[in-house]
Amino acid sequence: MIYKQIAFVDDPEIGEIGGIGIFDDSEFLGVICGCCGGFIEAEDVLSYRIYSDWMNISEEIMGE
């Protein structure tokens, strides 16, 4: 398993949220939400982007 910090959208009304993406080689399996801590399956994620470096995602987590 490979873990990468990502920004993702699972609800267009909420917008982008930070979290930890889980990958098996290059396949995206899902994300641990930085806001609620829940696991969201890959098929429920509308889009995601991988951060090139670890970022401070406090604003996404705190909803600011």
N, C-alpha and C positions, 0 to 999 in steps of 0.2 A: 504494500500500500504506500501511496505517496500522498502527502498532505501539503496543500498550498493555500495561501491566503487569497481569497477571491472576493469580488463584489458580485452580487447576483440579484436577479429579480424573479420572484415567484408570484407576486401580486402587483400588476401595473399601477394600482391605486396607491400603493405604498412606495414603490420605486426601488432603488438600489439599496441593498443591505450588505454589510460586511459579514464574512464567515470563513470557515475553513473547508475548502473543497477536498473531497476524498477521491483519489484516482487509483485505478489499477492499471499500471503501465500508462497508456495514454487515454484509457476509457474513463470518463467522468461517471462516478457512481452516485454522488450526492453531496450534500453540504451540511455541516453543523452550523446552524444559524447563530451568528454573533449576538443577536438580540434576545432570542428565547432559549437558546441552547438545544433546541430540538433538531432532529435529523430530517432533512427534506430529500426525498428520492430524486434522482436525476430527471426523471420524466415529469416532475412537478416544477422544475426550474425552467423558466422561460428563456433566460439568457444569463450568461456569467462572463466575467473577465478575470484573468489571473493577474494579480499584482506582480510586477517584476522584482520587487523587493518587499520585505515585511514592512507594513505601514501601520501607523497609529489609526485604528478604526474605531476609536472611542465615540466619535460623533455618530457613526452608524449604529453602534451598540446602544448608545444612550438615546437615540432618536432625535438628535439635535440637528 
